[in-house]
Amino acid sequence: MIEDKNIILYVMNLPPGTIEAVREYEKEFGRKLRIMLLMDSRLREVKGLAQTPGLDIYKTCDFSKPWKITETLLPYQNQIMAITCRSEKYLGRFCEVLPHVPYLRAPSTESLRWASDKYEMRKRLRLFDTKLTPKFTKVKKNSAEERERVVKMIGFPMIVKPANLAASLFVTICYHEEELEIALRTIFRKLKKAYKDSDRLESPTVIAESYMEGDMYSVDSYVNSRGVVYHCPLVRVTTGKNIGHDDFYNYLQMTPTALKSGTIARAEEAAEKSIHALGLRSTLAHVELMKMDDEWKIIEIGARMGGFRHLLHKLSCGINHALNDVLIRIPKRPHIPKKCQGYSCAMKWFAKKEGKITEMKGIKKIEELESFHMIDVSKKIGDRATFARNGGKSVFNLFMYNADRSKLLADIRRVEQLVHIKVASRNNKKK
């Protein structure tokens, strides 16, 4: 019996804007769509998630027991039209669900595992094109012998980072042996807890790779079931390292870029090569790239939406990222306007030093700027400021938009002049 397929199945999370995106598509689709959320019962339920306004079906089951997933999905098997997972940390659990919906267009479980493990990802990229990836190796432990092997193979400077964590957590640049020893000591001490806190199913893994010096960009792309790729506008990324901080987080993301069309085409070509190297299909892909002179190298690629991209692309170009994530899986051609109406940026603000926050100035004044859109403040006086490389989160995330690029750049500069975050070190001296 063929039933009406009208269920969009989300696995493990339902990000802001998702329900609105599906409801918008109902007008084009011509009939009611139902939104279903499937959660792993082994995890603590997010408070109130089952009562999310607009959510039609909420189900939980033990993902470690395949028959439980089948049992839960069986009543809806012939009604599900698309399945997606919008969180990188839950891709392992997404892989546990996919075998139970064999007739839906979805990425293969192998491609998702390659995309969520930076070590396996690098191996695949090297197979397809050695120019795409820098030298890399897995770091098994923090011992003198292992460090000697890594240094001999990679050389300084190098980047050390976990293979399966996002948001620049524990990403550290090392210029000499002493920094490498300290970085590995910190990572290996905190890694198990960080993986557990992120609900990762993968075993904690650390990799080292050659430090690439150049200009960082990223692009979100949609890949259909035949491997055809549609690109969103490139995003220019300024890291904490670029502004003189001893950290490697994404300080500023701005889109669209001022790059020439030929340069953008070469970046998109490199992104497509990496997508095809991992065999991604019927998914959204986020590719981070490094521009080194006229050469593009891949920093990493994920089967997910880039950070803040739903908002950035909506503000600057009117792209409904959440809707396109569904369309590419139905499959339908994603909606990408040919021209953008302005420029948007996202700014992650970290304190310059670690310690207890004693003073926060200028944050309220940001809201008076012409380009201001919204701000999400996550720290307050008395909280501890911690670098991203040590597992910390930003003090605030700021989003701005302006039709005039020069005016947006001016307001970014004003933010940098307005905001002052003071912290007290352990000897109680303000920094």
N, C-alpha and C positions, 0 to 999 in steps of 0.2 A: 504493500500500500504506500503510495507516494503522498506524503503530507506537505503542507505549506511550510517552506523553509523561511523562517522569520526571526530566528534567535541569533544574536551576536554574543558569543561566549568569551568572557574575559577570565583569565586564569590568574589567581592570587592577588590581583589589585585592580582598582578602579580609579585612575587618576582624575584630578579636577578637569572639567571640560569634556570628559568622555561622554556622559549621558547627553549633554547638550549637542554634541557632535552627531550622535546617532539620531536624536530627535530631528535635527536639521535635515538629515538624509531621508527621513520618512517622507518629506514633501516630494523629493525626486523619485523615491522608491514607489510611492503611490499607495502605501498601506502601512499599518502599524508594525513596528519592529519591537522585539522583546530583548531586554538586556539581562544576561545571566552572568552571575559571578560564582566561580567554583574555587573553594578554599581547601587547603590541606588541613585536616582536623588535628594534625600533630602540632600545629602552631597555635599560639594563643590568638584568639580572634581579636581583630582590631575593634575597639569599643564602638558600638553603634553601626557597624558596617552593614549588618543585615537590614537595618532600617534606613539605608541610604535612599533619599527621595528619588523616585524615578527608576529604581532598580526593580525589575520584574520577578526575577528568580534568584534565590540565594541557596547554594548547596555546599555542604562540606562532606569530606570523606578522607580516609587514610590513604594518601598517595602511595605509600609503600606497599599497599596490597592491591595489585592490579584488578582483582575481581570486584573490589569496592568501587573503583573508578568506573568500571563497566556497569556495575549495578546502578550507580548514581546517574550516569549519562543515558542509560538505555531508554528511559521514557521520552527523552528528547532527541534521540539519535537522528531521526529523519526530519527534525525541525531546525537543526543548527545549520546556518548558512556560512558562518565564519568564526574562526577561533583566533585569539591573540593573547599575548602576554606583554604588558607594557613595562615590566621591571626586569633589569638585567640580573639582579640577585636571585630572581625566581625562575630563571631559564632552566635550571636543573629540574625544578618541579614541573615546568611546562613540558619538558621532555618526557616526564612520566605519564602525562596525560595524552600526548599526541598519538601513541599507538592505538588508542581507544576511539579515535575519530578518523579512521583510515581514508575516508572518501572526501575529506575537506582539503582544500588547498592550504598547505602549511609548509614551513621549512622542515627539512629532515632533522632528526634528533642529532645526527652526526655533525651537521653544519652548525647547529646551535652550540654544541659542546666545543667545537673549534673556535667559535666566535666568543665564547665566554671564558676561554682559557688562553691567556696571552702567550704562553709557551707553545701550545698546540697551534695557535694562530700563526705564530712566526714560522713554524715548521712548514705549514701549508703555503705561506707567502713565498718562502725560499724555494719551494719546489716549482712554483709557477714562474717566478721572476726574481732572481737574486738581488736585482737593483731596488726592489720594493722595500726591503727590510735591512736594518743594520745587523751587525754581529750580535749574537745573543747566546745565553746558556742558562740552564737551570742551576740554582744555588741550593745545595742539599743541606748545608749546615754552616754555622759560623765557627770554622776552625782555621788554623794557620795554613794547613795544607789545602783546604778548599779555597780560601781567599787567594792563595798563590796561583792555583789553577785558573780561577776566574780572571785574575789580573793578567795572566799570561795570554789568555784567550781573548779577552775583551779590550784590556788596556784602559788607561784613564784619559779623560773623564768618562764615567759610566753612570747609567741610571740603574738603581735597584728598586724593585717594586713587587708587590704580590701579583700573582697571575690571575686572580679572580675577584679583586675588589675594584669598586668604581670611585668616582669623586676625588681622585688623586690621593687617596688614603695611603700613607706610608711610602709614597713615591719620593725617592731621595737621590740627589745627584752627588757623586763622590769624586773628588779630585786626587785623593791619595789614600794610602793604605790605612791610616788612622781613621779617616772618615768612613771608609768601607767597613772597618771593624765595628765602629759605633753604630752605623746604620743597620748592619745585620743583627747586632745585639738587640737593638730596639725592635726591629721587625719580628724576629723569631720569638721574642718575649711576649709580644702583644698579638701575634698573628692568630693563634687559635681562638682567642676571645673575640677578635674582630670578625672572623668567619662565623662564629656562633651568633654574635650580635646581628650579623647581616643575614642570618638564616640560610647560609650557603650549604649546599650538600657536598660540594667539592672538598677534597683534602687540601689543606693550606700548602701553597707552593710559592716559592720566591724565584724570580728571574733577574738576571743582570744583562744589560744591553749597552751598546755604544751610545754615548750621548750625541745627539744630533743637534748641531747648532744652525739655526735658521729661523724662518718665520713660520709660526704655527697657524694652521687653518683647520676647519672641519666642515663636513657636509653631511646632511641627512638625505638619504635616497630611498626610493621605493622600488622594490624588485618584484616583478610579476612571476607567475609560475613558469614562464619560458625563459627567465633570466634577463628580460628587457628592463633597463634601469632608467628611472626618472629622477632627476636631481632637483633638490631645493637650492636656493642661493647659498654660496659659500659663506662661512662665518670666520671672521678674523679673530684669533685668540691671543690675548696678552696674558702671560703667566706671572705668578708672583715673582719668579726669578727675573723676568724682564724688568720689573720695577724696583729691583734691588732687595727683595725680601729673601730670606733664607728658607724658601719653601717653593713648591712646584704646582700650586693650585691654579685653576683658570681664573685669573683676576678679572679680566674683561673680555666679553664676547660681543662682537658688533657685526651686524649684517644689514644690507649687502656690502660687499667689499668694493674697493676701488681698483681691483685688478683688471687688466685688459682681457678681452674675450678669448684671445689665444691662450693666455696663461690659465684662465679658468677651464678651458677645454682640456688642457693637459692634466690639470688637477682631477677633473672628472674622469679622464681616461685611467689615471692611476687608481682612483676609487673603484671604478668598474672592474679593473683587474683584480683588486683585492676581494671584492664581492664574489666574483666568479671563482677565485681561488678557494674560497671557503664553501662554494656551492650553495650560497644562500638563494632562496626563492620564496615567493609569497610572503614577504616580510618587509619591514622597515629596517634600514641599515644606517648606522652612524659611523662615519669614517673620519679619523683624525689624521692629518697629514702635516709633514714638515717640508717647507719650500727651501731648498738649499741651492742657491743660484737659480738655474733653470730646471733643476731636477726635483721631483716630488718623491718623497718616501712615506711609507705608512707607519704612523705611530701605533695605532691600533684600530680595530674594527669591531663593532658590536651589532648584534641583531636587535636593536632597540632604537628608541628616540633619544637624541642628544639632550643634554641638560638644558632646560628652559626653552627648548626649541618650539614647543607648541605656542608659547606666548610671543617669542621673538619673531617668528615667521608670520604669525597672525597680525602683529602690530605693523611690521614693515611691508608685507606683501599680500596680506589678506588670505594666507594659506591656512586652511583648516587641517592641521597636522593630524589630529586625532581621527578625523573623518577619513583622511587619505590612508591611514593605517588600516582601516576597515575595508576601504574600497579595493586596495591592492590584493586582498585576500578573498574577495567575492567570486571572480575578480572583475574590477572595473578600473578604468583609467583614472589615476589621481587628478585632482583639480589643482593645477599650478598656474596662476596668472603669469602672463608674459612680462608684465612690468610691475615694479614695486612702487608704492606711493610715498615711501620714506625710509628712515633708518632707525633701527632699534638696537639697544644694548642691554646686557645683563652684567652686573658688577657684583663679585663676591668680595666682601671686605673682611680681612683678617687683621688682627692687631700685629704690630711690628715685632712685639716681644711676647713670650709666653708668661702667664702669671694671672693673678687675681685682678679683674677689671675694677678700677677705682674711679674712673671718670669716662663719660661718653658725651662728647660735644658735637654739635652741628647736625645731628641726624634729623631733627625736626625741621631745620631750615632747608633740607633737601626737597621737601614737599612743595616749597615755593618756586622751585625752578620750572621754567617753561616746558622742559622735556620730561618732567617727572610723570611716571605712570603709576607705579606702586612700589612698596618696600616691605620686606619681610624681615623683621628684627627677631633674632633667635637668642641673643645674649642680653644680659642686664648687668648693672653694677653688682659686684659680689660674685658673679660667675667667673669661671676660669677660662682664659683665652689659651687655646692650644693650636699649634700649627697643624695643617693638613697632613704633613709627613709623619706626624706623631699620632694621627687618628682623630684630629680635632675638626670641628665644624666652624663655619664662618660666623662672624658677629652679626652681619645682616647681608641680605641679597637685595639688590636694587635693580629696577627695570625702568628704562627711559625710552622715549620715542620722540622723533622730530622729523618733519618733512624735509628740513634743511640739515645736511650733514655737518656743516660748519657750526651750526647752533648746537647740535648734539655734542660735538667735540668740546665746545665751549662749556657746556653744562657738566660734562664729565670732569673737566679741569676744575670747575667750581666745587664739585663734590670733593675732589682731592684736597682742595684748600679749606673746605668747611669742616670736614670730619677729623676729630682727634680722639683716639681711644688710648687712655692711659692704663697701664697695668702695674701692679706692685710685685716685684720679685720676692723670693723667699726671705731676703733681708729687709723687706718692707720698703725699699726705695722705689719711688715711682719712676716709670720709664716713659 
